[in-house]
């Protein structure tokens, strides 16, 4: 089965990858009855469900992060620092290199390590960013978290 047919089958089954999504937007995916092929150099990548729900830890807080000069960052308008070994996960849950996101304002959930440095960062998708999430430890201690629906209530 060639890449185009695999991409069409994956899309029909509710799975998508960056290559498949790009092809779907340009109508280059072939079907078994079609003889068209994709552009040269197209490669398939790991498939992920179209709508997956990440399990963000209830200890994480919401904020706006700007990577200035890693490990230096601005979190909620204040200078902060990434911990050694900090992980930044993009909207697709893949690791993002800090240098690739310099200067971008990112809506994130983050956790801190024992010395107060930022350890884990999740860049939020628009649907995740719309959910209520505490921005301070005080809010987190006074709200209630439902782990099944990943929602907070006051």
C-alpha positions in Angstrom: 0.0 0.0 0.0 1.6 3.3 -1.0 1.8 6.3 1.3 -1.1 8.1 -0.3 -3.5 5.2 0.2 -2.2 4.7 3.8 -2.8 8.5 4.4 -6.4 8.3 3.0 -7.1 5.2 5.1 -5.7 6.8 8.2 -7.8 9.9 7.6 -10.9 7.9 7.0 -10.3 6.0 10.3 -10.0 9.2 12.3 -6.2 9.4 12.5 -4.1 12.2 11.3 -0.5 13.2 11.0 1.1 16.4 9.8 1.7 15.0 6.3 -1.9 13.6 6.1 -3.4 16.9 7.3 -1.4 18.9 4.7 -2.4 16.6 1.9 -6.1 16.7 3.0 -6.0 20.5 2.7 -4.5 20.4 -0.8 -6.6 17.5 -2.0 -3.6 15.4 -2.9 -4.6 12.3 -1.1 -5.5 9.5 -3.5 -8.2 7.0 -3.1 -8.1 3.5 -4.5 -10.1 4.6 -7.5 -7.8 7.5 -8.2 -4.5 7.4 -10.0 -3.0 10.7 -8.7 0.0 10.7 -6.5 1.5 13.0 -3.8 4.2 15.5 -4.5 7.8 14.3 -4.4 9.5 14.1 -1.0 6.3 13.6 1.0 6.9 11.2 3.9 4.5 9.7 6.4 5.0 10.3 10.1 3.6 8.8 13.3 -0.1 8.8 13.5 -2.0 10.3 16.4 -5.7 10.5 17.1 -7.3 13.7 15.8 -8.8 14.6 19.1 -6.7 13.3 22.0 -7.1 14.5 25.6 -3.8 15.1 27.4 -3.8 14.2 31.1 -2.3 17.4 32.6 -1.3 17.1 36.2 -3.5 18.8 38.8 -0.4 20.3 40.3 0.2 22.3 37.1 -0.7 26.0 36.9 -1.8 28.1 33.9 0.3 31.0 32.6 1.6 32.9 29.7 5.2 32.0 28.8 7.6 33.9 26.6 11.0 32.3 26.0 13.5 35.2 25.9 17.0 33.7 26.2 16.6 30.1 27.4 16.8 29.2 30.2 15.6 32.7 30.9 11.8 33.1 30.3 9.0 35.5 31.2 6.2 33.9 32.9 3.1 36.0 33.5 5.1 39.1 32.8 7.9 38.3 35.4 11.4 37.0 34.7 11.7 33.3 35.6 14.0 30.4 34.7 13.7 26.9 33.3 15.1 24.1 35.3 18.0 22.0 33.9 16.3 19.2 32.0 13.0 21.2 31.6 10.6 19.7 29.0 8.4 21.8 26.8 5.7 19.9 25.1 3.9 21.4 22.1 0.2 21.3 21.1 0.8 17.8 19.7 2.5 16.7 22.9 5.9 16.4 21.1 9.0 18.0 22.7 9.7 21.6 21.6 13.3 22.9 21.6 13.4 26.2 23.6 15.3 27.9 20.8 12.4 27.1 18.3 9.9 29.1 20.3 11.9 32.2 21.3 9.8 35.4 21.3 6.4 33.6 21.0 3.7 34.2 23.6 2.4 30.8 24.6 -0.5 29.9 26.8 0.8 27.0 28.9 0.3 24.8 31.9 3.5 24.4 33.9 4.9 22.7 37.0 7.8 23.7 39.2 10.6 21.6 40.8 11.6 21.8 44.4 13.9 24.8 43.9 11.1 26.8 42.3 12.4 26.5 38.7 10.0 25.7 35.8 10.3 21.9 35.1 7.5 20.8 32.8 5.6 23.0 30.3 2.6 22.1 28.1 1.7 24.5 25.3 -2.1 24.4 25.2 -4.3 23.9 22.2 -7.2 26.4 21.9 -9.7 23.8 23.4 -7.4 23.2 26.3 -6.8 26.9 26.9 -10.6 27.5 27.2 -10.9 25.2 30.2 -10.8 26.8 33.7 -7.4 26.1 35.3 -5.8 27.7 38.4 -3.2 30.4 37.9 -1.9 30.5 41.4 -1.3 27.9 44.2 -3.9 29.7 46.3 -6.6 29.1 43.6 -5.5 25.5 43.3 -5.9 24.9 47.0 -9.4 26.4 47.1 -10.8 24.8 43.9 -11.8 21.2 43.3 -10.3 19.1 40.5 -12.1 16.3 38.7 -9.5 13.9 37.2 -11.9 12.2 34.8 -13.0 15.3 33.0 -9.8 17.2 33.7 -11.8 20.2 34.9 -11.6 22.6 37.9 -14.6 24.0 39.8 -14.7 26.8 42.3 
